[in-house]
Amino acid sequence: MTTPAAATPGSDPAVERTLRRLELTVLRRLDGMLLGDHLGLLPGQGSEKAESREYSVGDDVRRMDWAVTARTTVPHVHDLIADRELETWALVDLSASSEFGSGAWEKRDLAVAATAAVGFLTARTGNRMGAVALTQAGTRLIPARPGRDGLRALLRSLLTLPRTAHDRPHRRPDPAAATDLAAAVQGLLRPPRRRGLAVVISDFQSTDLGWERPLRVVAARHQVLAIEIVDPLELALPAVGLLPVVDAETGAMLEVPTSSRKFRQRYAAAAAAHRREVSLALRRVGADHLVLRTDSDWLVDIVRFASANRRGRGAGRRAPVGRGGPAVRPAQAGTR
């Protein structure tokens, strides 16, 4: 069930420091690298033609620039200038599986940082941004508001959403507690909104790819950017002996024999296969795909992504930065 986010006090010093740090990080390091009034991560949707570039596999043939193609004998397409006012909606996955990170960031914090990067690069000239936050308790709707003040309020709401308690590692397993990404994606369709940009930020850990169908419906009306959050321990297990692990969402526990090389190899192979399935599903949908890792400089990854798009190599057609595996975390790992 989707409910409006409750009003959050803006006087929490820790929240305000985090918010200020995010804003300064994005504006100082990204603004200027990614030029333009409309999101530098992706070409904007619109009807007015921009400059032409060489055709790349996967480009929409309806945007072929036949005059330039005939003149140069090399296939060219034209980009489109974004509509004057852009409305962006972000689905931010803050479920229990995001409350883990073995690198410099927790996945949850990196998801909020990615939301901030998209927001601060679009919060201009009357652009609006809203969000649907997916939590263990359900979804929270944060209404779209214009400008940077509206974005700060959105980020403040995300930062103050309650976390899942990690002090109950032996709670009874509850399969019904797993969050439903597919239902949350459908929340981007209701109520019907003007054409714009839809951003899905998640670790895409579930082996159920039921979110593909509703995301395809979203992509039929909006431009879609999928930001996948990955942690290195979800890609390969270290050899640390018998490791107790717990499914962060359902509470199911098991002991993993990481001392077995064959087991670690099977785990890495399964993790890589799942990441490939996610990448292929996003490509079928037609979404641009950006992978951010908790152990790397996410700002550099965003700049590389934007540069590839500007050269006509859309992120959905480039190799993912990383691939992850099943949603498990060490039972002893705490929230940072």
C-alpha positions, -999 to +999 in steps of 0.1 A: +000+000+000+013+034-009+011+061+016+024+097+016+057+101+034+052+116+068+065+150+075+100+148+089+117+174+111+145+193+094+163+200+127+182+167+130+219+178+127+230+144+114+205+144+086+212+181+077+250+173+076+244+143+053+222+163+031+246+192+028+275+168+021+255+151-007+247+184-023+282+197-022+296+164-035+273+163-065+275+200-074+312+204-070+323+172-087+296+165-113+281+198-122+303+212-149+314+177-161+278+169-171+267+201-188+231+211-198+200+222-180+185+188-183+198+156-169+234+151-181+231+113-176+208+108-205+197+126-237+163+143-230+130+132-244+114+158-266+105+166-302+130+193-311+161+180-330+196+184-315+229+177-331+236+145-352+259+117-343+269+084-359+244+056-356+251+029-330+235-005-327+204-002-307+196+034-317+160+042-327+159+041-365+130+066-364+157+092-355+178+086-385+192+119-400+190+110-436+205+143-449+237+139-429+237+102-437+235+109-475+262+136-472+287+116-452+277+081-465+278+070-428+245+064-409+237+092-385+209+098-360+198+130-343+194+134-305+163+152-291+163+183-269+145+177-237+111+193-230+115+227-212+101+212-180+112+177-170+093+156-144+114+129-129+101+101-107+125+078-088+117+044-073+143+041-045+147+006-031+154+010+007+144-025+017+163-046+042+187-060+016+200-025+010+212-022+046+245-038+040+278-028+025+313-041+027+329-012+009+330+025+016+292+028+014+261+008+025+239+001-005+211+021+011+233+052+014+245+048-021+209+046-034+201+079-017+233+094-031+224+083-066+189+099-061+207+131-051+229+130-082+199+126-105+180+152-086+206+180-083+213+176-121+177+181-130+165+206-103+166+236-127+142+257-147+111+245-129+118+208-132+100+186-107+111+154-089+091+129-068+099+095-054+084+062-045+104+047-016+103+009-012+107-001+024+102-033+044+069-018+056+056-011+021+059+019-002+060+056+006+050+083-019+070+115-018+051+140-040+070+158-068+080+193-061+100+218-082+135+232-076+162+224-052+142+231-021+117+204-032+146+181-039+161+187-004+128+179+011+126+147-009+162+136+002+154+145+038+124+122+037+145+094+023+172+099+049+148+098+078+128+067+067+132+040+094+157+012+089+150-025+095+161-037+130+193-058+128+193-067+164+171-097+158+192-120+137+174-151+150+139-139+142+115-165+127+118-167+089+090-150+072+089-155+034+060-130+031+083-103+045+102-100+012+096-068-006+078-067-040+098-046-065+072-054-093+044-038-072+066-008-065+073-003-102+036-003-109+034+026-084+052+047-110+022+043-133-004+056-108-016+082-111-009+087-149+018+113-152+032+135-180+060+121-201+093+124-183+121+104-167+116+073-145+146+062-124+146+028-107+173+025-081+176-010-066+200-039-060+177-061-081+186-090-059+154-111-062+156-140-086+120-132-095+122-109-125+085-101-122+093-064-123+102-067-160+066-066-173+055-034-154+088-017-162+082-023-199+048-005-195+066+024-177+092+025-205+064+028-231+056+063-218+088+075-200+125+073-205+138+048-180+171+048-162+179+017-140+206+022-114+218-011-100+235-011-066+261-039-061+283-049-032+315-070-039+305-097-013+274-104-034+297-113-063+321-136-046+325-151-012+358-149+008+373-181+022+365-176+059+353-211+069+317-218+080+299-185+076+265-179+091+244-158+067+209-144+069+185-133+042+181-097+051+144-096+039+129-128+052+152-136+082+160-171+068+194-183+081+219-209+070+256-217+073+277-214+042+309-235+038+331-208+023+362-230+029+351-251-001+366-238-033+339-255-054+312-239-034+327-205-038+330-211-075+293-222-078+283-191-058+303-167-081+289-184-112+253-181-098+259-145-089+273-137-124+244-155-141+218-135-121+235-102-129+234-112-166+197-120-163+190-086-148+211-068-175+193-087-203+159-079-187+167-042-185+179-043-221+146-060-232+127-032-215+147-006-232+161+010-200+195+026-197+216+006-172+241+021-148+258-001-122+272+015-090+294-005-066+298+002-029+336-003-032+342+022-061+339+059-067+303+062-078+309+097-091+334+084-116+310+057-126+283+083-133+307+104-154+318+074-174+282+065-180+273+100-192+303+101-214+294+068-231+259+081-237+271+113-252+293+093-276+262+074-287+270+042-268+239+041-245+245+025-211+220-003-220+244-013-247+277-013-227+290-039-204+278-035-168+303-022-143+297-052-120+274-081-114+260-094-081+245-124-065+218-136-041+206-112-013+225-125+017+247-108+042+269-121+070+248-126+101+273-106+122+274-076+099+259-045+114+246-013+100+273+013+095 
